[in-house]
């Protein structure tokens, strides 16, 4: 498994842990030796952030920026993704994988580059960056597990967040909102054109299991 320290695998459905799912939910007879998790960078949730200096050394008195609360975990703070599950198929480019080491002989960041089948069947054509089914498959994000990528957003990167996250922002469409304004977790109807009472536009989704 090639997982970074800011990436979390979270079980779904009836599974209580990733180990539980792998032991009882993955059928070895199906020959799924590579399990792929699609991923996208999550946003820090405004609900778990506090005012912060934008740059302690250069602007010690400038507290227009935001940072994660010290008593909140990164998984909690960054549980705010730009789309609900399942993720768009375009997210395969940044996927991470769990795999059988006897089958995957060489792995490079996102892809299984050399497998046992390449040695056994060297003349067989394989799709670019993917292994032929059934050996590689995408994990079902609704019933099995999903990946949460919590890459840190620095305080400096949140500068001007009120302007960029405002539903009435018409000054700079090229710069997107750097933080997450989460839709209600209970899926209640959002009114006023998906805008909060403070005039901020909802832009991300939390997960029930996190």
Phi and psi in degrees as a GROMACS rama.xvg file:
@    title "Ramachandran Plot"
@    xaxis  label "Phi"
@    yaxis  label "Psi"
@TYPE xy
-116.383  95.091  UNK-2
-127.333  133.442  UNK-3
-81.1384  165.251  UNK-4
-69.9556  -14.8579  UNK-5
-103.211  17.0949  UNK-6
-117.332  133.971  UNK-7
-122.669  135.6  UNK-8
-99.1812  123.456  UNK-9
-120.732  123.137  UNK-10
-70.0124  151.89  UNK-11
-124.226  171.308  UNK-12
60.2763  -131.599  UNK-13
-83.397  -3.87713  UNK-14
-84.1153  133.945  UNK-15
-94.9421  -14.0275  UNK-16
-160.26  164.596  UNK-17
-64.9496  -38.839  UNK-18
-61.0393  -43.6186  UNK-19
-57.735  -46.7794  UNK-20
-64.3158  -45.4953  UNK-21
-64.2503  -38.0295  UNK-22
-75.8459  -36.9381  UNK-23
-115.152  -15.4097  UNK-24
-107.721  -13.7242  UNK-25
-103.959  117.763  UNK-26
-84.9676  112.577  UNK-27
-62.6089  -28.7653  UNK-28
-68.2904  -19.2672  UNK-29
-79.0941  -8.19502  UNK-30
61.0498  33.4334  UNK-31
-88.0325  87.5274  UNK-32
-89.1998  -12.7901  UNK-33
-129.523  121.067  UNK-34
-111.272  118.912  UNK-35
-103.583  132.692  UNK-36
-108.378  118.682  UNK-37
-76.8399  148.657  UNK-38
-147.555  157.654  UNK-39
-145.284  157.261  UNK-40
-74.1808  125.172  UNK-41
-82.3418  160.762  UNK-42
-102.18  151.522  UNK-43
-73.1374  128.726  UNK-44
-75.5796  125.242  UNK-45
-54.1235  -32.3658  UNK-46
-63.6705  -17.9954  UNK-47
-117.335  26.2136  UNK-48
-124.127  154.994  UNK-49
-126.293  156.979  UNK-50
-57.1155  144.31  UNK-51
-148.933  156.956  UNK-52
-66.6098  140.917  UNK-53
-73.1571  -37.062  UNK-54
-152.49  107.713  UNK-55
-60.3938  -33.3432  UNK-56
-82.3486  -44.5759  UNK-57
-88.4685  -36.2258  UNK-58
-133.059  69.8748  UNK-59
-62.966  -23.1106  UNK-60
-102.294  -0.249148  UNK-61
-88.4408  105.09  UNK-62
-112.707  41.9816  UNK-63
-87  -7.52332  UNK-64
-97.7794  -179.511  UNK-65
-130.832  151.789  UNK-66
-144.855  159.233  UNK-67
-62.81  139.035  UNK-68
-62.0983  141.903  UNK-69
-66.7204  -24.541  UNK-70
-95.7803  13.0523  UNK-71
-115.983  136.554  UNK-72
-73.8537  160.59  UNK-73
-64.5354  -35.6848  UNK-74
-64.1081  -38.9747  UNK-75
-69.0546  -46.9541  UNK-76
-65.9229  -34.6023  UNK-77
-102.353  17.8647  UNK-78
-79.3983  71.9361  UNK-79
-158.988  91.7599  UNK-80
-103.933  151.808  UNK-81
-70.2264  -13.4028  UNK-82
-145.254  150.696  UNK-83
-74.3455  162.728  UNK-84
-74.3636  148.365  UNK-85
-77.9586  152.775  UNK-86
-72.6978  155.156  UNK-87
-59.0635  144.236  UNK-88
-62.6576  -19.4513  UNK-89
-67.2061  -16.6384  UNK-90
-75.0992  1.2059  UNK-91
-65.1131  -24.0384  UNK-92
-62.4586  -29.2201  UNK-93
-110.306  27.7738  UNK-94
-69.3594  158.07  UNK-95
-122.863  158.808  UNK-96
-135.236  146.968  UNK-97
-103.707  137.739  UNK-98
-150.866  160.51  UNK-99
-81.2357  118.56  UNK-100
-63.6831  -25.3296  UNK-101
-73.2393  -20.6824  UNK-102
-94.4751  -42.3708  UNK-103
-92.3554  112.969  UNK-104
-92.7826  -21.2756  UNK-105
-151.232  129.982  UNK-106
-129.137  137.219  UNK-107
-126.324  99.986  UNK-108
56.3717  -75.7225  UNK-109
-108.287  -15.1014  UNK-110
-129.92  148.499  UNK-111
-88.7759  100.356  UNK-112
-84.3771  -30.9715  UNK-113
-133.404  123.894  UNK-114
-123.788  170.757  UNK-115
-63.2371  -29.8345  UNK-116
-68.8376  -27.9327  UNK-117
-65.6388  -35.3197  UNK-118
-74.1971  -39.4685  UNK-119
-75.7178  -34.5158  UNK-120
-132.541  70.5716  UNK-121
-63.5032  -20.7069  UNK-122
-93.6827  -1.99799  UNK-123
-79.3926  130.992  UNK-124
-79.2381  132.86  UNK-125
-116.935  149.24  UNK-126
-62.1856  151.161  UNK-127
-63.7828  128.679  UNK-128
67.3283  2.54467  UNK-129
-130.341  158.671  UNK-130
-104.491  147.208  UNK-131
-60.5682  139.39  UNK-132
-65.0247  145.563  UNK-133
-92.8283  6.03934  UNK-134
-65.5457  -33.2249  UNK-135
-120.319  134.227  UNK-136
-144.323  156.726  UNK-137
-81.7879  138.013  UNK-138
-71.2936  138.29  UNK-139
-75.5899  112.465  UNK-140
-75.4634  -13.421  UNK-141
-94.094  -30.529  UNK-142
-117.771  -13.0589  UNK-143
-116.093  -70.156  UNK-144
-169.14  164.338  UNK-145
-143.453  166.004  UNK-146
-109.166  136.088  UNK-147
-113.92  118.921  UNK-148
-100.753  111.48  UNK-149
-106.917  43.0136  UNK-150
-56.7626  131.107  UNK-151
-64.5322  135.714  UNK-152
-102.325  115.937  UNK-153
-72.4205  156.854  UNK-154
-53.7518  -40.592  UNK-155
-58.494  -34.4523  UNK-156
-72.0842  -14.4001  UNK-157
-95.2027  1.92853  UNK-158
-55.2964  132.285  UNK-159
77.6064  18.0006  UNK-160
-61.4217  -34.4832  UNK-161
-62.8966  -36.8275  UNK-162
-71.7483  -47.4992  UNK-163
-73.861  -23.087  UNK-164
-95.4456  -6.20021  UNK-165
-70.8326  139.522  UNK-166
-66.0135  -20.1336  UNK-167
-97.7057  11.797  UNK-168
-69.3955  115.444  UNK-169
-125.555  10.7981  UNK-170
-91.3078  -31.7396  UNK-171
-148.238  87.4888  UNK-172
-75.0186  -16.53  UNK-173
-76.4787  -25.1991  UNK-174
-99.0248  120.361  UNK-175
-87.1044  165.988  UNK-176
-63.2743  124.216  UNK-177
-81.4197  -7.08575  UNK-178
-124.38  169.971  UNK-179
-98.4912  129.334  UNK-180
-109.697  101.07  UNK-181
-79.7653  135.468  UNK-182
-60.7764  152.963  UNK-183
-54.9585  134.247  UNK-184
-67.4095  -27.608  UNK-185
-85.2141  9.30753  UNK-186
60.9667  26.4574  UNK-187
-69.3189  157.363  UNK-188
-63.2864  127.112  UNK-189
-95.6423  123.96  UNK-190
-103.715  -173.205  UNK-191
56.49  39.608  UNK-192
65.6359  38.4761  UNK-193
61.0904  39.4949  UNK-194
-119.992  139.706  UNK-195
-75.1649  170.643  UNK-196
-64.2006  -22.1962  UNK-197
-89.294  4.01003  UNK-198
84.6705  13.4693  UNK-199
-94.309  146.533  UNK-200
-91.5708  127.754  UNK-201
-60.5267  137.336  UNK-202
-143.217  6.60503  UNK-203
-155.342  170.116  UNK-204
-128.181  136.738  UNK-205
-90.4397  167.922  UNK-206
-112.877  141.092  UNK-207
-61.584  -38.0656  UNK-208
-76.5204  -24.8186  UNK-209
